[in-house]
Amino acid sequence: MKSVIAARLRLATSKTAAACFMHTSAVQQVGRKKVPFKRLANVNRKEHATLYDEEEQENDIEDLEDWEFDDHHYYGHLLMESVRDVRKYVRQMKFEFPTLAEHAKPFRAPPAPNILQFESSSTMGEKFQAEDRKVVLRVKVAKLGLTGTELHKFILLAGVRYNPRKDELKMSESREISSLLNKKRLGDTLAALIAEAKNDADSFIDVPLDFRHVGYKPKAYFPKEWMPGAKK
């Protein structure tokens, strides 16, 4: 990677024919006729300043007269920006990463009362990404302390978000502008579900549970006596 970047930098800064071809902004050739872009640019800027009474740009026009169009082109600046990014992360690896060991802490399992599991993502180097707002909540329903009709009603309210194979409730939220607000919204939703499950106004005990969303497929039974070589 470094050799490729160095080769491109040498090509961009050399005085060879390839470098002159890359810096087409100096003198653009159309066929065999050379177009004086420097003189035309100054004329156009002066006409623009005169038309819109932009007196402040006259000083900038005088400064442009000393510019020899020897700057890098657009792709050259992109290459230099990528080199700066690589150097920034190399400096972090050399000077900042060794100091992280001082703040390291051993892993400790969460205590028994902490039964809620929240999952979220974070995009490195970018902010305010849509996927960073999403938060997923997982909890074992058996640890919620619901019994009898309360558990039956809670599973009915959860619907397809309840997995009977794992006895797990899974909910996600991404409507708020930050992950913290989505986390709070999930906590409020779970508290509302538990409060409604404990409400004795209607237990919905006559409504059967439906677990077809799990995708359970019964396996076909093949009699062993039909196998070849079986004793008749």
C-alpha positions as CSV (number, residue, x, y, z in Angstrom):
1,M,0.0,0.0,0.0
2,K,2.8,2.5,0.9
3,S,4.8,1.6,-2.2
4,V,1.8,2.3,-4.4
5,I,1.1,5.7,-2.8
6,A,4.8,6.6,-3.0
7,A,4.9,5.7,-6.6
8,R,1.9,7.8,-7.4
9,L,3.3,10.8,-5.5
10,R,6.6,10.6,-7.4
11,L,4.6,10.5,-10.6
12,A,2.5,13.5,-9.6
13,T,5.5,15.6,-8.6
14,S,8.0,14.6,-11.4
15,K,8.7,16.7,-14.5
16,T,8.2,13.8,-16.9
17,A,5.8,13.6,-19.8
18,A,3.4,11.6,-17.7
19,A,3.3,14.3,-15.1
20,C,2.7,16.9,-17.7
21,F,-0.2,14.9,-19.0
22,M,-1.7,14.6,-15.5
23,H,-1.5,18.3,-15.0
24,T,-3.7,19.2,-17.9
25,S,-4.9,22.2,-16.0
26,A,-1.7,24.1,-16.8
27,V,-2.2,24.2,-20.5
28,Q,-5.2,22.3,-21.9
29,Q,-4.6,21.1,-25.5
30,V,-7.5,20.9,-27.9
31,G,-6.1,19.2,-31.0
32,R,-2.9,21.1,-31.8
33,K,-4.0,24.5,-30.5
34,K,-3.1,25.6,-27.0
35,V,-5.8,27.4,-25.1
36,P,-4.6,30.2,-22.7
37,F,-6.7,29.4,-19.8
38,K,-4.8,31.7,-17.5
39,R,-5.6,34.8,-19.5
40,L,-9.2,33.8,-20.2
41,A,-9.8,33.0,-16.5
42,N,-8.6,36.5,-15.4
43,V,-10.8,38.2,-18.1
44,N,-13.8,36.2,-17.0
45,R,-13.3,37.0,-13.4
46,K,-12.9,40.7,-14.1
47,E,-16.1,40.8,-16.2
48,H,-17.9,38.9,-13.4
49,A,-16.6,41.4,-10.8
50,T,-17.7,44.4,-13.0
51,L,-21.1,43.0,-13.7
52,Y,-22.0,42.3,-10.0
53,D,-20.0,45.2,-8.5
54,E,-17.8,42.8,-6.5
55,E,-15.0,45.1,-5.6
56,E,-13.7,42.7,-2.9
57,Q,-12.7,40.2,-5.6
58,E,-10.3,42.6,-7.4
59,N,-7.6,41.8,-4.8
60,D,-8.1,38.1,-5.4
61,I,-7.8,38.7,-9.2
62,E,-4.4,40.4,-8.7
63,D,-3.2,37.4,-6.6
64,L,-4.3,35.0,-9.4
65,E,-1.8,36.7,-11.8
66,D,1.1,35.2,-9.8
67,W,-0.5,31.7,-10.0
68,E,1.3,29.5,-12.6
69,F,-1.2,26.7,-12.5
70,D,1.3,24.4,-10.9
71,D,-1.0,23.0,-8.3
72,H,-2.2,19.3,-8.1
73,H,-5.4,18.4,-9.9
74,Y,-8.5,17.1,-8.2
75,Y,-7.4,13.4,-8.0
76,G,-4.0,14.5,-6.7
77,H,-5.6,16.2,-3.8
78,L,-7.7,13.1,-3.1
79,L,-4.6,11.0,-3.1
80,M,-2.9,13.4,-0.6
81,E,-5.9,13.3,1.6
82,S,-5.8,9.5,1.7
83,V,-2.1,9.6,2.7
84,R,-3.0,12.0,5.5
85,D,-5.7,9.6,6.8
86,V,-3.2,6.7,6.8
87,R,-0.6,8.7,8.6
88,K,-3.2,9.7,11.2
89,Y,-4.1,6.1,12.1
90,V,-0.4,5.1,12.1
91,R,0.3,7.8,14.7
92,Q,-2.6,6.5,16.8
93,M,-1.3,3.0,16.6
94,K,2.1,4.0,17.7
95,F,1.4,6.6,20.4
96,E,-2.2,6.1,21.6
97,F,-2.9,2.4,21.5
98,P,-0.2,1.5,24.0
99,T,-1.7,3.8,26.6
100,L,-5.1,1.9,26.3
101,A,-3.7,-0.9,28.4
102,E,-3.7,1.4,31.4
103,H,-7.5,1.7,31.2
104,A,-8.2,-2.0,30.6
105,K,-10.5,-3.7,33.0
106,P,-11.2,-7.4,33.4
107,F,-14.6,-8.7,32.2
108,R,-17.2,-9.2,34.8
109,A,-20.5,-11.0,34.1
110,P,-23.6,-8.9,34.8
111,P,-25.3,-9.6,38.1
112,A,-28.5,-11.6,38.2
113,P,-31.0,-8.7,38.5
114,N,-29.7,-7.3,35.1
115,I,-31.7,-9.4,32.7
116,L,-32.0,-7.0,29.9
117,Q,-29.6,-7.2,26.9
118,F,-29.3,-4.2,24.6
119,E,-27.5,-4.3,21.3
120,S,-26.4,-1.3,19.2
121,S,-23.8,-0.5,16.5
122,S,-21.4,2.4,16.0
123,T,-19.8,3.4,12.7
124,M,-16.2,4.4,13.1
125,G,-15.2,7.7,11.6
126,E,-18.8,8.8,10.7
127,K,-21.6,10.3,12.8
128,F,-25.4,10.4,12.6
129,Q,-25.7,7.2,10.6
130,A,-29.2,5.6,10.4
131,E,-28.0,2.2,11.5
132,D,-26.4,3.6,14.6
133,R,-29.7,4.7,16.0
134,K,-31.1,1.2,16.0
135,V,-31.2,-0.6,19.4
136,V,-32.2,-4.3,19.9
137,L,-33.6,-5.6,23.2
138,R,-33.4,-9.2,24.3
139,V,-34.8,-10.7,27.5
140,K,-35.7,-14.2,28.8
141,V,-39.4,-14.2,29.5
142,A,-38.9,-16.7,32.3
143,K,-36.9,-14.1,34.2
144,L,-39.7,-11.5,34.2
145,G,-41.5,-13.2,37.1
146,L,-44.8,-13.7,35.3
147,T,-46.9,-16.8,36.1
148,G,-50.2,-18.4,34.9
149,T,-52.5,-16.0,33.1
150,E,-50.0,-13.2,33.2
151,L,-47.5,-15.1,31.2
152,H,-50.2,-16.2,28.7
153,K,-51.4,-12.6,28.2
154,F,-47.8,-11.3,27.9
155,I,-47.0,-13.8,25.1
156,L,-50.2,-12.8,23.3
157,L,-49.2,-9.2,23.5
158,A,-45.6,-9.9,22.3
159,G,-46.9,-11.7,19.2
160,V,-44.2,-12.6,16.7
161,R,-41.5,-10.9,18.8
162,Y,-41.6,-13.9,21.2
163,N,-39.5,-17.0,20.3
164,P,-40.8,-20.1,22.1
165,R,-37.7,-22.2,21.3
166,K,-35.4,-19.8,23.1
167,D,-38.1,-18.4,25.5
168,E,-36.8,-15.0,24.4
169,L,-38.5,-11.7,23.6
170,K,-36.7,-9.6,21.0
171,M,-37.7,-6.0,20.1
172,S,-36.0,-3.3,18.1
173,E,-36.4,0.5,17.9
174,S,-35.0,3.1,15.5
175,R,-37.6,5.9,15.4
176,E,-35.8,8.3,17.8
177,I,-32.8,10.4,16.7
178,S,-30.3,8.7,19.0
179,S,-29.6,5.2,20.4
180,L,-30.1,6.4,24.0
181,L,-33.6,7.6,23.3
182,N,-34.4,4.4,21.4
183,K,-33.1,2.4,24.4
184,K,-35.3,4.3,26.8
185,R,-38.3,3.8,24.4
186,L,-37.7,0.0,24.5
187,G,-37.6,0.0,28.3
188,D,-40.8,1.9,28.4
189,T,-42.4,-0.5,26.0
190,L,-41.4,-3.5,28.0
191,A,-42.7,-1.9,31.2
192,A,-46.0,-1.2,29.5
193,L,-46.3,-4.8,28.3
194,I,-45.6,-6.2,31.8
195,A,-48.1,-3.7,33.4
196,E,-50.8,-4.8,30.8
197,A,-50.0,-8.5,31.4
198,K,-50.6,-8.0,35.1
199,N,-53.9,-6.2,34.5
200,D,-56.8,-8.4,35.8
201,A,-59.5,-6.7,33.7
202,D,-59.2,-9.4,31.0
203,S,-56.8,-12.3,31.0
204,F,-57.6,-13.5,27.4
205,I,-57.2,-17.1,28.7
206,D,-59.6,-18.3,26.1
207,V,-57.4,-17.1,23.2
208,P,-54.9,-19.8,22.1
209,L,-51.2,-19.1,21.5
210,D,-50.0,-19.2,17.9
211,F,-46.4,-20.0,17.2
212,R,-46.6,-20.4,13.5
213,H,-44.2,-17.5,13.0
214,V,-41.4,-19.7,14.3
215,G,-41.5,-21.8,11.2
216,Y,-41.7,-25.2,12.9
217,K,-41.8,-28.1,10.4
218,P,-42.5,-31.6,11.7
219,K,-40.1,-34.3,10.4
220,A,-41.6,-37.1,8.4
221,Y,-41.4,-40.5,10.2
222,F,-39.8,-43.2,8.1
223,P,-40.5,-46.8,9.4
224,K,-37.3,-48.7,10.1
225,E,-38.9,-51.9,8.8
226,W,-38.9,-50.4,5.3
227,M,-35.2,-50.0,5.3
228,P,-33.3,-52.4,2.9
229,G,-32.0,-55.4,4.7
230,A,-34.5,-55.2,7.6
231,K,-35.8,-58.4,9.0
232,K,-39.2,-59.4,7.8
